[in-house]
């Protein structure tokens, strides 16, 4: 399973974990030894306030709408902070810091999940 930026033809993550349940989404990146790629899926587009308490390092946030189009980006989000996205989203990617820059991911790009 991998995450690919279809628009840029670049792999964002060679593997990832899915966070679909309430408990998986609550834990997210907390208490991990390193940042691992996570995919959060929500039942509808919404704004969810986030925090990075107890997270191991900086991470990149990629917010996607129901069509898997990038609607917001937050590169190098630091641990022990909070973030409130400005747009509703249905999917969220938490990726190791530097992924957005390395892949040149931009607003409007389309992301594919390959299973």
Buried (B, 14 or more C-beta within 10 A) or exposed (E): EBBBBEBBEBEBBEEBBEBEEEEBBEBBBEEBEEBBBBBBBBEEBEEBEBBBEEBBBBBBBBBBBEEBBBBBBBBBBEBEEEBEBEEBBBBBBBBBBEBBEEBEBEEEBBBEBEE
